[in-house]
Amino acid sequence: MDWLTDPWQFEFMRRALLAGALVAMASSVVGAFVVIKGLAFLTDAVAHTSLAGAAIAFLSGGGSIAISLGAAVAAGATAVGVSVLTRARIREDTAIGILFAALFAFGVLLISRARNYTLELSSFLIGNILTVPTDDIIVMAVLSSVVVVVMIIFYREMLFVAYDPTMAAAAGVPVALVQTGLMVLVALAAVAAFRLVGVALVMAMLVATAATAALVVRRVPLIMLLGAAFGVLSVIIGLYASFHADVAAGPAIVVTSALFFLVVFTLSPRGLAPSLRKVFAR
Amino acid sequence: MVPAIEVKSLTTGYRGHRAIEDVSFSLPQGQVMGLLGPNGSGKSTLIKALVGLLDPWEGDVCVLGGSPREARRQIGYMPQAEDIDWNFPVTVREVVAMGLYRRALGLDRFRRGSEEKDRIMTALKRLSVDHLADRQAGELSGGQQRRVLCARALVRDPDLFLLDEPTAGLDARSEQEMIDLLGELAADGASIVFCTHDIGCAAECCDLTLFLNRQVVTYGPPATTITAEMLNRTFEGHALVMGAEGSRLALSPHEHDDSRRGHEHGRG
């Protein structure tokens, strides 16, 4: 049974597990709304645009905290920008598309000035969970806690606005503020996840676990809890795979969470069987 | 006693499109008012202006003696069932709990006593859907979904109900139950405004009917307003009068077929 306990003798593995668990919780809490409201594209966009802020901080010689702060600012700005553009009668996917491409390109452009261009870029793109310094873990813990606490406090408003914005507005909920707030939470969760699995795979952390949970339970708080459980399990299994098979940890975590989805989808009464019937129905 | 609703020369709409113009009427408290008109005539717009979702461009809206925003907690609003995402994973109980929403800061936010639970169950019982409390809202039939939305509107015991098509899509029996409920609520002293396409239903249960076609065509007790001439002027010749007695009137099926498209046009 050594293979079960071996990995945790190393401090970098224990850190990675802690970081991963924190991120999984924050991801599934916002992920539930991302999946229900179809915000996956927005999530992917804020993750990628966070690169611009991270790159600015990185090139100015900032440390982990500065890089995460820069990423959070850029991601938050994207979320607010999409919210503003959408209210100016631009379709949401168009608004996201413009900001996504522009800011991601800007981020890559900045990093291309760095001396170890490809090395730095790949660490941003696919993450470096096994080498996260303590500072990064603190940042992830703070971001994740903020996301979870804000969601608990404003859960009623979030649910009401997501379900029925018209009635929510009539009841006096500041709908635009709550919708923007949700996008900002998505951005913060994305930044927390980006140090773990990298810019390119953030979307999987936020979408896959909540989507898996949504196949099993049909209430938002339960989707959040079960999603967190799937997330933490994916992190654990991914880290084992990384340790024993010597593969990159971030992608291993993401592939595991996708496999969870596949298994649950196949077994779920709302999953594979009825979908196949629909696809092949005449 | 202040009127439940006092609207003076109201003009409003969406994004530069004038949906209703120069609408004036007054509804005394405890009365049931039916709002009738073709699709795109501004019924939902008027309801939204009364709830405070749309501000007047011109004119004035006074609800229970104050602005719609001031009166918010005394209003029970029921949006059209079509406006709601029925795939959303919520239980019936959670939907009705939204009707109890109040702004609160600090620890007060987390106080959800047994009182709230009781109110939710009372509202569900009143609509005879209490046995569905823990079901997914999306799994219910159209009629049950409308009852749930109605339970959400009445869970706070409001003084004024603003109901957007509460009887649309209901079978005859459910429709009659809904009409009886509106009667009970009015007997308890509540004022009610509801939009409907069903002229027969309006003739039967309303104290007052308002015919709207972007402007007020006519307003008064059903006996004086539901006439062939007014129907023609409101529906521009598309209403089919089934009986001449005034109580058994219905729209042509053509009208119902167009309801979805017309609704979107109305909001556009």
HADDOCK unambig.tbl for C-alpha pairs under 7 A between the chains (distance, minus, plus):
assign (segid A and resid 36 and name CA) (segid B and resid 88 and name CA) 6.71 0.50 0.50
assign (segid A and resid 160 and name CA) (segid B and resid 98 and name CA) 6.46 0.50 0.50
assign (segid A and resid 163 and name CA) (segid B and resid 85 and name CA) 6.76 0.50 0.50
assign (segid A and resid 163 and name CA) (segid B and resid 88 and name CA) 6.63 0.50 0.50
assign (segid A and resid 164 and name CA) (segid B and resid 84 and name CA) 6.21 0.50 0.50
assign (segid A and resid 167 and name CA) (segid B and resid 79 and name CA) 6.85 0.50 0.50
assign (segid A and resid 169 and name CA) (segid B and resid 53 and name CA) 6.78 0.50 0.50
assign (segid A and resid 170 and name CA) (segid B and resid 51 and name CA) 6.00 0.50 0.50
assign (segid A and resid 170 and name CA) (segid B and resid 52 and name CA) 6.48 0.50 0.50
assign (segid A and resid 170 and name CA) (segid B and resid 53 and name CA) 5.93 0.50 0.50
assign (segid A and resid 171 and name CA) (segid B and resid 72 and name CA) 6.38 0.50 0.50
assign (segid A and resid 218 and name CA) (segid B and resid 89 and name CA) 5.08 0.50 0.50
assign (segid A and resid 218 and name CA) (segid B and resid 90 and name CA) 6.91 0.50 0.50
assign (segid A and resid 219 and name CA) (segid B and resid 89 and name CA) 5.35 0.50 0.50
assign (segid A and resid 219 and name CA) (segid B and resid 90 and name CA) 5.55 0.50 0.50
assign (segid A and resid 220 and name CA) (segid B and resid 89 and name CA) 6.58 0.50 0.50
